[in-house]
Amino acid sequence: MFHEKLGTQAERIARIERLAAELAPLVGADVEKTKRAAKLAKADLLTEVVGEFPEVQGLMGKYYALAQGEDASVAAACEDHYKPQGPNDRVPDDPVAIVIALADKIDTLVGFWAIDEKPTGSKDPYALRRAALGVIRLLVENGIRSNLVAIFDQHIPLVIESMVRALQNKGETFVAGAQAMRSWNGRQVDSKSIELLSFFADRLKVQLRDQGARHDLVDAVFALGGQDDLLMVVRRVEALGKFLDTDDGKNLLAGTKRASNILGIEEKKDKRAFDGAPDAKLFNSDEEKTLAAAIAQVKTDAGAAVGKEDFAGAMTAMAKLRPAVDAFFDKVKVNDDDKAVRENRLKLLGEIRAATRAVADFSKIQD
C-alpha cells in the first residue's frame, strides 16, 4: 500500500508510467525506455536489502536492472529518480532519469493535493516541499520548457481513479463516496491545479532567495497570470532583477509605482477603472504627447521581445519609457480642473501600468 487514500504502489507505478510517457517528449527521452524505467523504478523496494537498508533504495534498483541486462538509461533512472533530494544533491541529466524523477515527484504532489494532505507550518510529513523544489531544479537546471497546470490537469483524473478504487476496496459502505468522487467537477480540478501552482511559486521564491535573488520579483512575474513555465519565470525574474539594478530600472519603477498609486486613489474615489486608450485630441501638453508615443513604442517593442522570449531585450525597450514618465510627472498636473482632461490623463497613467505589465506587475515589486 502506498497510501490508504491513494491506493497501492502498483497503481502508483501505473500512474507514473502513464505520466512519464506524456512527459518524455518534453525532454527528448525515448518513450519505451521511459515506460520500462517507470515500471522497474520501485521494484527494489520489495527486496530484503532495501528492507534492511532503506538508504540504498534506487542504488540497488540500478544494480538489479544492470544485472538483468536492462538498458543503461533505464538502470540510471532506477537510481536517480529520487534525486534531487536536497539543495546540494545532484540533478539527473540523463533524459530517461529526468522524466522518471519528474513523474515520480509530480504524482506525489498531485496525489497528496487531491486528498488535501498539504504541508502546514513546519509540518510536511510527505516531504512535499522537497518534491516541489526537486521539480523546479529538474526543469530549470536542465532547461526544460513545461506547462505545469496542463500537466496537473491531465494527471488528476488518474489520481482520482486510484482514490475511487481505494475507497471501494474498503467495502460497500464506501461505494457512495466513490461515486461522488467520480463526479468531481472540472472546477475542483482547476482549483487544485492553481493551488498547486501557487505552492510551486512559493517554493521557487525560496529557491531564488537562497541563490540571492529577490522573492518579490517572483511575485511580480506570477501576478501576470498564466505563468506556469518555471524555466521562463526564472529567466524573466533574472532579466527583471538586472534591469532594476540600473538607474533606468529604479527610476521607471518609481514612476510606475507613482502612476499606480494615483490611479488607485482616483479609481477608489470615482468607483471606476480608468481603462482604455486616452483621446489624443485632449492632449494639451508636449509631455502628454511624448508619453503616449513612448508607451505605444514600448508596447510594440517589449511585446515583440517577450514573444521571442528575449527578456533582456524587453527590459531594454522598457527603459525607453523612463524619460517620458519623468517629464510627465515633472510638468503635468494629473488631476486637472477639466473633468475630461483629468480622465484622459488618468487613462494615460493606466497605459503606463499596462505597458510595464508586458514584463511584470511592477506594483508587486518592493522599493
VENJOHU-V298785 format. One record per residue. N is the residue number from 0. PSI is psi in whole degrees, -180 to 180 (none if undefined). OMEGA is omega in whole degrees, 0 to 359 (* if undefined). D_FIRST is the distance of its C-alpha to the first C-alpha in whole Angstrom. Layout:
BEGIN
n = (N:N)
psi = (PSI:PSI)
omega = (OMEGA:OMEGA)
d_first = (D_FIRST:D_FIRST)
END
This chain:
BEGIN
n = (0:1:2:3:4:5:6:7:8:9:10:11:12:13:14:15:16:17:18:19:20:21:22:23:24:25:26:27:28:29:30:31:32:33:34:35:36:37:38:39:40:41:42:43:44:45:46:47:48:49:50:51:52:53:54:55:56:57:58:59:60:61:62:63:64:65:66:67:68:69:70:71:72:73:74:75:76:77:78:79:80:81:82:83:84:85:86:87:88:89:90:91:92:93:94:95:96:97:98:99:100:101:102:103:104:105:106:107:108:109:110:111:112:113:114:115:116:117:118:119:120:121:122:123:124:125:126:127:128:129:130:131:132:133:134:135:136:137:138:139:140:141:142:143:144:145:146:147:148:149:150:151:152:153:154:155:156:157:158:159:160:161:162:163:164:165:166:167:168:169:170:171:172:173:174:175:176:177:178:179:180:181:182:183:184:185:186:187:188:189:190:191:192:193:194:195:196:197:198:199:200:201:202:203:204:205:206:207:208:209:210:211:212:213:214:215:216:217:218:219:220:221:222:223:224:225:226:227:228:229:230:231:232:233:234:235:236:237:238:239:240:241:242:243:244:245:246:247:248:249:250:251:252:253:254:255:256:257:258:259:260:261:262:263:264:265:266:267:268:269:270:271:272:273:274:275:276:277:278:279:280:281:282:283:284:285:286:287:288:289:290:291:292:293:294:295:296:297:298:299:300:301:302:303:304:305:306:307:308:309:310:311:312:313:314:315:316:317:318:319:320:321:322:323:324:325:326:327:328:329:330:331:332:333:334:335:336:337:338:339:340:341:342:343:344:345:346:347:348:349:350:351:352:353:354:355:356:357:358:359:360:361:362:363:364:365:366)
psi = (128:-52:142:-26:-9:5:-164:167:-36:-42:-40:-43:-40:-40:-44:-39:-45:-46:-41:-41:-35:-34:-24:-45:-29:-31:-12:29:150:124:-44:-41:-37:-45:-39:-44:-40:-38:-33:-15:-33:3:-33:-10:-22:-5:156:-30:-52:-32:-39:-32:80:-25:-14:13:143:-54:-47:-35:-40:-45:-43:-42:-44:-39:-30:17:22:159:146:-37:-37:-45:-43:-38:-35:-40:-42:-6:-15:-16:157:141:0:173:-23:3:152:142:126:145:-5:132:-43:-44:-39:-47:-45:-39:-42:-49:-42:-47:-40:-39:-42:-49:-48:-41:-51:-26:-40:-32:14:38:73:157:143:125:-126:-3:127:68:-24:14:45:-32:-43:-39:-43:-43:-35:-44:-44:-48:-39:-44:-49:-47:-20:4:44:127:143:160:92:-39:-42:-39:-45:-47:-39:-33:-28:-43:-35:-40:-41:-40:-43:-38:-41:-47:-39:-40:-44:-34:-17:-12:168:-22:-17:1:-41:-43:-38:-42:-42:-40:-34:-30:15:128:167:-32:-37:-41:-47:-42:-43:-43:-43:-40:-43:-38:-39:-38:-41:-39:-43:-42:-37:-38:-43:-46:-47:-36:-41:-25:4:3:166:129:-26:-24:-33:-44:-42:-36:-46:-28:-17:-21:151:16:80:11:98:-32:-43:-34:-47:-44:-38:-42:-43:-45:-40:-42:-43:-40:-43:-12:-11:162:-41:-43:-46:-44:-37:-39:-45:-44:-41:-41:-37:-43:-44:-39:-45:-45:-44:-44:-48:-35:-37:-41:-44:-8:44:160:142:71:172:162:139:160:115:-26:-18:-1:125:22:152:-35:-38:-46:-42:-42:-44:-42:-41:-41:-45:-41:-42:-41:-43:-52:-45:-40:-41:-40:-44:-40:-32:5:29:82:-31:-41:-37:-39:-38:-41:-41:-35:-28:-14:-25:-52:-36:-38:-45:-47:-39:-48:-26:-37:-18:135:115:-52:70:155:-30:119:-43:-40:-42:-49:-39:-40:-35:-37:-34:-39:-38:-34:-34:-48:-43:-39:-41:-23:-3:-26:-30:164:100:-22:-19:-7:131:148:none)
omega = (176:177:187:179:184:174:187:173:179:177:180:179:178:178:180:179:179:182:180:179:178:182:186:180:179:187:185:180:176:187:183:176:180:179:178:180:179:182:186:192:183:187:184:178:180:184:180:180:180:176:181:182:184:183:180:175:184:178:177:177:178:181:179:181:179:182:180:171:178:177:183:179:177:180:180:180:178:179:193:187:175:186:350:182:179:184:182:181:180:175:179:177:173:185:181:179:179:183:181:177:178:183:180:184:180:177:178:183:181:181:183:173:182:181:176:173:184:176:177:180:180:183:178:189:181:176:182:176:179:179:180:177:177:177:180:182:178:182:187:185:175:177:185:174:180:170:190:182:178:179:178:182:180:187:183:179:177:178:180:177:178:178:179:180:180:178:182:181:179:179:186:180:181:183:180:178:179:179:180:181:179:185:174:182:185:182:179:178:179:182:179:182:180:176:182:176:177:176:177:178:178:179:179:177:178:181:182:178:178:179:177:180:182:182:181:178:175:177:183:180:180:181:178:182:177:182:181:171:190:178:179:176:181:180:178:179:180:180:179:179:179:180:183:174:180:177:179:181:181:182:178:177:180:180:180:179:178:178:181:180:179:179:181:180:184:178:177:181:184:182:178:177:178:180:177:183:176:180:184:182:180:176:178:173:179:182:177:181:181:180:180:179:180:179:180:181:180:178:180:186:181:178:179:180:178:178:178:181:176:186:175:177:178:179:177:178:181:183:181:180:189:183:181:177:180:182:180:182:178:193:190:174:185:183:180:179:177:185:182:180:178:181:181:180:176:175:178:175:176:178:175:180:180:182:181:179:172:183:182:173:186:182:180:184:180:179:*)
d_first = (0:4:6:7:10:9:6:4:6:8:9:10:12:14:14:15:18:19:20:21:24:25:25:27:31:31:31:32:30:30:27:26:26:24:21:21:20:18:16:17:16:13:14:15:12:12:16:17:19:17:15:18:19:17:20:20:17:19:22:21:19:23:25:23:23:27:27:26:29:27:28:29:28:24:24:25:23:20:22:23:20:19:23:24:23:26:29:31:28:29:28:28:31:30:29:26:24:25:24:20:21:22:19:16:18:19:15:14:17:17:14:15:18:17:16:19:17:20:21:24:27:26:23:20:17:15:18:19:22:22:20:23:26:24:24:28:29:28:30:33:33:33:35:32:33:31:31:27:28:28:25:23:25:24:20:19:20:17:15:16:15:12:12:15:12:10:13:15:12:13:16:20:20:18:20:22:20:18:22:23:20:21:25:24:27:28:30:26:25:28:28:24:25:28:27:24:28:29:27:27:31:31:29:31:34:33:33:36:37:36:38:41:41:42:39:41:42:38:39:42:40:37:40:41:38:36:36:32:33:33:35:38:37:37:41:42:41:43:46:46:46:49:51:51:52:56:58:58:54:55:58:56:54:56:58:55:54:57:57:54:55:58:57:54:57:59:57:56:59:60:57:56:55:57:56:57:60:63:67:69:72:71:71:74:73:73:70:68:69:68:64:64:65:62:59:60:60:57:55:56:56:52:51:52:50:47:47:47:45:48:47:50:52:51:52:55:56:55:57:60:60:60:64:64:62:64:68:66:66:69:71:70:69:66:67:71:73:73:70:69:70:67:65:65:65:61:60:61:59:56:57:56:53:52:53:51:48:48:46:45:45:48:48:45:46:47:51)
END
